[in-house]
Amino acid sequence: MRKFLHILKEGAVFAYGAVAGKKVELTSGSINRSIFSLAIPMVMELVMESVFVSVNLLIIAKLGDKVLGLVGITDNYINFAYAIAVGLGIAAATLIARRAGEKDKEGMGRTAQYIILLSLFFAVLIGGISCYFSAEIVDFLGVNANAVADGISFSRLVFLSIGLVILRLSVNGLFRGAGDADIAMKSLWICHISNIIFAVILVFGLGFIPAFGLMGLAYATVLSRLLGVLYQAFIFLSGKTSISIRVPFQLDVPLLQKILKIAFGGLVQYIIPTSSWLIMVKIISTFGTTALAGYIIAQRIASVATMPAWGIGNAAGVLTGQNLGAGEPERAEKTVWRAGTINMTYLVIVALFWQIAAEYVVKFFTTEPDVARYAVQYIHVVSMAYLLLGFTMVISRALNAAGNILQVTLLYLVMFYVIQLPLAYLLGVRFQWELRGIFTAIVSSEIVLAVLFLMIFRNGKWKTIKI
């Protein structure tokens, strides 16, 4: 603990410069400095994500349980639908980080050009299709949108904004890979802070502005996501990033193939857990709307505390890519172990907090005792896996950045479709343990995944991958 506090103290020295956008050399010098220079903006980005999730959940809860179910379903679908953005973001961060480590400015610019063009194409395609089939999608996932006032219009408008999410996530992958984590942070902060402000005003009304209820939430979502994308466009046009997209455009088939290959691997890697979450929702819905509401609330609350840990994991990934590009594989490995230790310590503290305070926190989001009971049970059980989750977050990002995306994808496939879902159905439905069995299955699969990641990382083959 004393060493952990010392590292935090050292990291605090770099906090102001990191958030303000002060550039540091990431492939030499203090490893702690490198980690915190990237991690602090990424953590603050995800802290804002946590605040947004919490406030958004409070707003939705005011609109009733039916609305909570509809919004939970649409959010889960959106997480699934913009998998292409995650794939492009992984490709962007992986390739840009490697080119940045090699000091290849032209390669960075050309990669950015292709990422932006591909994200624009998929934004229009996926956003349009999701909007057109919005009613059918929501109905398939188990919620009757017609049972909620403005349910169809809400889902249609929110699904249309998926295109803006694809653009923002893909471009933020470019910024992170280049070490411009502060720009990605500011983009997300602009999006989420404006979303909170717009939602409060448009959902409940203010002065001459009427209360739009559920549709106000949709309007706030679209407007805020648009602001985030416009900020990113301003950054590129004003030259405030280390990536220049003003290099001469030329057809580069090998680069396009490389981007699509990595993006497809990242897409599949992301679809595996997101699709399993949708299936898990279907399993839990068999126990009734109360159980489903408890699961959705708990999932959101638990994610708030773990989001900063993902920031540290993302930073470790960028540092891995840049150090490998600079020909420093041993520094890359040492950085991952250091980041993993920081992450593990933080999450153990979070787990202890949840064992004591989960019941009190859940009461802020629901007054229904049965819903609260399910939510607390989920948080108590799942937080038991946090001891290993800290290293899972870091190593998965590091292996992706090294180009070992296929192996990470296969491990996720084993975790979710070979272990978690079958075990959840067996314990929850067949053995009639209900949510207790499902939560046990989730923890068991997380432990298996963490052990496998540690084994693969220790063998060191990821250090020799060329991209």
Protein Blocks (a to p, Z undefined) as FASTA:
>chain_A
ZZmmmmmmmmmmmmmmmmnopacdfkgcjfklmmmmmmmmmmmmmmmmmmmmmmmmmmmm
mnojklmmmmmmmmmmmmmmmmmmmmmmmmmmmmmmmmmmnopaklmmmmmmmmmmmmmm
mmmmmmmmmmmmmmmmmmmnopafklpghklmmmmmmmmmmmmmmmmmmmmmmmmmnopa
mlmmmmmmmmmmmmmmmmmmmmnogajbccekjmlmmmmmmmmmmmmmmmmmmmmmnopa
fbdfkbccdddfklmmmmmmmmmmmmmmmmmmmmmmmmmmmmmmmnojklmmmmmmmmmm
mmmmmmmmmmmmmmmmmmmmmmmmnopaklmmmmmmmmmmmmmmmmmmmmmmmmmmmmmm
mmmmocbfklmmmmmmmmmmmmmmmmmmmmmmmmmmmmmmnopammmmmmmmmmmmmmmm
mmmmmmmmmnonmjmlmmmmmmmmmmmmmmmmmmmmmnommmmpcZZ
